[in-house]
Amino acid sequence: SAAVSATAADSRSFGGARNEFQIVNLQATRQSPINPISFWTGNLTLQGTRQRSATTDGGFNFTTAGSLTYQHLRAFRVPRLRFFATYTANQAQFQARSMGNLEAPRDAISDALEARLDYQIGKLDTRLSFRTAPIDQRRSSLLYLRLSREF
């Protein structure tokens, strides 16, 4: 299955303090089976916003975000062992910097990779997950094991 949506909005206030705000958003999503027990999902969003007032007009600021997910409902052919992997990335581009304003914020690029194995036996849930992402311009990783039991 697939879906695409587009929206646009324009808000203006008149009177003592004049303000304008515009937003445009384009989003596309797709989910596709690979076989009966595994599938992938992709999502891409492009958004632009602009705020204009008597003191500011920075032009449009654009943000792009996307994710790609893979799910397998019987990892290593083990019943009830589920595998999930997700990669997400986003980028914000600030129009003011590209127009020569060196005081404007820098372009921000961020991404994360997460993988996990979930296994359930009766009332016992087990999850092993790994996540890696840049934090303060350094790659940070986490390996996490969780065991929980319902009563």
C-alpha positions in Angstrom: 0.0 0.0 0.0 1.1 3.6 -0.6 -0.1 7.1 0.2 0.9 10.6 -0.7 -0.5 13.8 0.8 0.2 17.4 0.4 -1.0 20.3 2.5 -0.5 24.1 2.5 -1.6 26.8 4.9 -1.4 30.5 5.1 -2.1 32.5 8.2 -2.0 36.3 8.4 -2.8 38.8 11.2 -3.5 42.4 10.5 -3.7 45.4 12.9 -1.1 46.7 15.2 1.3 43.8 14.8 1.4 42.3 11.3 2.4 38.7 11.1 2.4 36.0 8.4 3.0 32.3 8.6 3.0 29.8 5.7 3.6 26.1 5.8 3.7 23.5 3.0 4.0 19.8 3.6 4.5 16.8 1.3 4.5 13.3 2.7 4.8 9.9 1.0 4.5 6.5 2.7 4.8 3.0 1.3 4.5 -0.4 2.9 5.3 -3.5 0.9 5.5 -7.2 1.8 8.7 -9.1 1.0 7.2 -12.5 1.8 4.3 -13.7 4.1 6.4 -13.0 7.3 8.5 -10.0 6.4 7.9 -6.5 5.0 9.3 -3.0 4.8 7.9 0.4 5.3 9.3 3.7 4.0 8.3 7.3 4.8 9.5 10.6 3.4 8.3 14.1 4.5 9.3 17.5 3.1 8.1 20.5 5.0 8.7 24.2 4.5 7.7 27.0 6.9 8.1 30.8 6.7 7.3 33.4 9.3 7.3 37.1 8.4 6.7 40.0 10.7 7.7 43.7 10.9 11.2 42.7 12.2 11.9 39.3 10.5 11.6 37.7 7.1 14.0 34.7 7.0 12.4 33.1 3.9 11.4 29.5 3.9 13.1 27.0 6.2 12.9 23.4 4.9 13.0 20.2 6.8 13.3 16.7 5.3 12.7 13.6 7.3 12.6 10.0 6.3 12.6 6.5 7.7 12.9 3.0 6.4 11.8 0.0 8.5 12.2 -3.7 8.0 10.2 -6.3 10.1 10.5 -10.0 10.1 8.0 -12.0 12.2 10.0 -15.2 12.4 13.7 -14.3 12.7 16.2 -17.2 12.2 13.1 -19.4 11.6 12.3 -19.3 15.3 8.5 -19.0 16.1 7.7 -15.8 18.0 11.2 -14.3 17.5 10.6 -10.9 15.8 13.2 -8.7 14.3 12.8 -5.0 13.6 15.3 -2.6 12.1 14.7 1.1 11.5 16.9 3.8 10.0 15.7 7.4 10.4 17.3 10.6 9.0 16.3 14.2 9.0 17.9 17.4 7.7 16.9 21.0 8.4 18.1 23.7 6.0 17.9 27.2 7.2 17.3 29.7 4.3 18.9 32.6 6.2 22.4 30.9 6.3 22.3 30.0 2.6 21.4 33.6 1.8 24.6 34.8 3.5 23.6 35.3 7.2 26.5 33.8 9.0 24.8 34.2 12.4 21.9 31.9 11.4 21.9 28.3 12.8 24.0 25.7 10.9 22.3 23.0 8.8 21.4 20.2 11.2 21.7 16.6 9.9 20.7 13.7 12.2 20.2 10.0 11.8 19.7 6.9 13.9 19.8 3.2 13.4 17.9 0.9 15.7 17.6 -2.9 15.6 15.8 -5.2 18.0 14.9 -8.7 18.6 11.6 -9.5 20.5 10.8 -12.9 21.9 7.8 -14.0 24.0 7.3 -17.2 25.9 4.1 -17.3 27.7 4.0 -14.3 30.0 7.7 -13.6 29.7 8.8 -10.9 27.2 12.4 -10.5 26.1 13.8 -7.6 24.1 17.4 -7.1 22.9 17.9 -3.7 21.2 20.7 -1.8 19.8 20.6 1.9 18.8 23.3 4.2 17.4 23.0 7.9 16.6 25.2 11.0 16.6 25.0 13.2 19.7 27.0 16.4 19.9 28.9 15.4 16.7 30.0 12.1 18.3 28.4 8.7 17.6 26.7 7.2 20.6 25.5 3.6 20.8 23.4 1.7 23.3 22.9 -2.1 23.8 19.9 -2.9 26.0 18.4 -6.1 27.3 15.0 -6.1 28.9 13.1 -9.0 30.5 9.6 -8.5 31.8 6.9 -10.8 33.0 3.1 -10.1 33.2 1.3 -11.2 36.3 
